[in-house]
């Protein structure tokens, strides 16, 4: 009943919002006189992201001493629910700054085209060269304007158990292709009993999408056409099916299941975003030295071995009563090297600000990860991550692909036909 009431409220507010344009007009943003800027701004975030923004407040207030910053920490689902309700109510109850995951941005822009401040019109274009192409594409609108300011990213790698690889006599440096990865998995499973990777088959198609991105595409192509039955999609899903058929996939339920499989030795590798380092170190402190990383396997010789999993950015609701101070905080937090490094050093949040990669901390060897300079290894890949198209139908496409993945692996449905069916289903849901 509670969920029904919330949905009814959102629907009512949406209908009300559609009756006219936003009452919030574009206003000039001035940040060139910090001493005269004052007031209080509220920032919404979650978990360690909120904690990282709190770490940045003291540095920001040294530059803007009369601006008070209040960071509120929500569960991410609660944050998005409050954001949706507030936008539907033309900004009622919204803060001045909101953390948002990239895949969410197109959906909110489509639903609330006047809901956020255009950061390019506020001057953010001057920072364009500070970020990689794939990150910028994720935070710009169809006109090429910044709607969100880039923050953290999740360049992908394969985390692997050094002890299990050694026991099986497998050299991680010899794994160049996904076929190599499958053959290595067979040897590791035979020698140790460990499977190769965890996947929440029925609910998460993240490995599939990661494979799509390393091939330079997503659920949709550059023109917005549905891409679920493309050559790249068939290649990716066929590889996952081969892994499953060889009994190299551990089917796990949700995030907790993947973490459990990671730390209990039931899988030898985990392909994931680099931010997963923090999870492994936190959940398995006794496994120091037993982990390393290598780049994603390629599909063919000379192919791309890079992708991105996750990442978030900052937006300013158009309803903010103190847009200048909000913009000043967003600009400081996303372009100040010290602010970016704080989240990286304390929480393992990988920054998108490229100048941070020149800092000594990125060249340090990690004792936990086999004394490898893992962050330097990842920083070197950022410019190579393909920029892909993410639109407002991302979540819908992901759900359909999770269902297709389940049918292929659990029910033995053929890959090509199942992906064609998934593409038609997505087309029907979007266009009918």
Rosetta blueprint (number, residue, H / E / L):
1 X L
2 X H
3 X H
4 X H
5 X H
6 X H
7 X H
8 X H
9 X H
10 X H
11 X H
12 X H
13 X H
14 X H
15 X H
16 X H
17 X H
18 X L
19 X L
20 X L
21 X L
22 X L
23 X L
24 X L
25 X L
26 X L
27 X L
28 X L
29 X L
30 X L
31 X L
32 X L
33 X L
34 X H
35 X H
36 X H
37 X L
38 X L
39 X E
40 X E
41 X E
42 X E
43 X E
44 X E
45 X E
46 X L
47 X H
48 X H
49 X H
50 X H
51 X H
52 X H
53 X H
54 X H
55 X H
56 X H
57 X H
58 X H
59 X H
60 X H
61 X H
62 X H
63 X H
64 X L
65 X L
66 X L
67 X E
68 X E
69 X E
70 X E
71 X E
72 X E
73 X E
74 X L
75 X L
76 X H
77 X H
78 X H
79 X H
80 X H
81 X H
82 X H
83 X H
84 X H
85 X H
86 X H
87 X H
88 X H
89 X L
90 X L
91 X L
92 X L
93 X L
94 X L
95 X L
96 X L
97 X E
98 X E
99 X E
100 X E
101 X E
102 X H
103 X H
104 X H
105 X H
106 X H
107 X H
108 X H
109 X H
110 X H
111 X H
112 X L
113 X L
114 X L
115 X L
116 X E
117 X L
118 X L
119 X L
120 X L
121 X L
122 X L
123 X L
124 X H
125 X H
126 X H
127 X H
128 X H
129 X H
130 X H
131 X L
132 X L
133 X H
134 X H
135 X H
136 X H
137 X H
138 X H
139 X H
140 X E
141 X L
142 X L
143 X L
144 X L
145 X L
146 X E
147 X L
148 X L
149 X E
150 X E
151 X E
152 X E
153 X E
154 X E
155 X E
156 X E
157 X E
158 X E
159 X E
160 X E
161 X E
162 X H
163 X H
164 X H
165 X H
166 X H
167 X H
168 X H
169 X L
170 X L
171 X L
172 X H
173 X H
174 X H
175 X L
176 X L
177 X E
178 X H
179 X H
180 X H
181 X H
182 X H
183 X H
184 X H
185 X H
186 X H
187 X H
188 X H
189 X H
190 X H
191 X H
192 X H
193 X L
194 X L
195 X E
196 X L
197 X E
198 X E
199 X E
200 X L
201 X L
202 X L
203 X L
204 X L
205 X L
206 X H
207 X H
208 X H
209 X H
210 X H
211 X H
212 X H
213 X H
214 X H
215 X L
216 X L
217 X L
218 X L
219 X L
220 X E
221 X L
222 X L
223 X L
224 X L
225 X L
226 X E
227 X L
228 X L
229 X L
230 X L
231 X H
232 X H
233 X H
234 X H
235 X H
236 X H
237 X H
238 X H
239 X H
240 X H
241 X H
242 X H
243 X H
244 X H
245 X H
246 X L
247 X L
248 X L
249 X E
250 X E
251 X E
252 X L
253 X L
254 X H
255 X H
256 X H
257 X H
258 X H
259 X H
260 X H
261 X H
262 X H
263 X H
264 X L
265 X L
266 X L
267 X E
268 X L
269 X E
270 X E
271 X E
272 X E
273 X E
274 X L
275 X L
276 X H
277 X H
278 X H
279 X H
280 X H
281 X H
282 X H
283 X H
284 X L
285 X H
286 X H
287 X H
288 X L
289 X L
290 X L
291 X E
292 X E
293 X E
294 X E
295 X L
296 X L
297 X L
298 X E
299 X L
300 X L
301 X L
302 X L
303 X L
304 X L
305 X L
306 X L
307 X L
308 X E
309 X E
310 X E
311 X E
312 X E
313 X E
314 X E
315 X E
316 X L
317 X E
318 X L
319 X L
320 X L
321 X L
322 X L
323 X H
324 X H
325 X H
326 X H
327 X H
328 X H
329 X H
330 X H
331 X H
332 X H
333 X H
334 X H
335 X H
336 X L
337 X H
338 X H
339 X H
340 X H
341 X H
342 X H
343 X H
344 X H
345 X H
346 X H
347 X H
348 X L
349 X L
350 X E
351 X E
352 X L
353 X L
354 X H
355 X H
356 X H
357 X H
358 X H
359 X L
360 X H
361 X H
362 X H
363 X H
364 X L
365 X L
366 X E
367 X L
368 X L
369 X L
370 X L
371 X L
372 X E
373 X L
374 X H
375 X H
376 X H
377 X H
378 X H
379 X H
380 X L
381 X L
382 X H
383 X H
384 X H
385 X L
386 X L
387 X L
388 X L
389 X L
390 X L
391 X L
392 X L
393 X L
394 X H
395 X H
396 X H
397 X H
398 X H
399 X H
400 X H
401 X H
402 X H
403 X H
404 X H
405 X H
406 X H
407 X H
408 X H
409 X H
410 X H
411 X L
412 X L
413 X L
414 X L
415 X H
416 X H
417 X H
418 X H
419 X H
420 X H
421 X H
422 X H
423 X H
424 X H
425 X H
426 X H
427 X H
428 X H
429 X H
430 X H
431 X H
432 X L
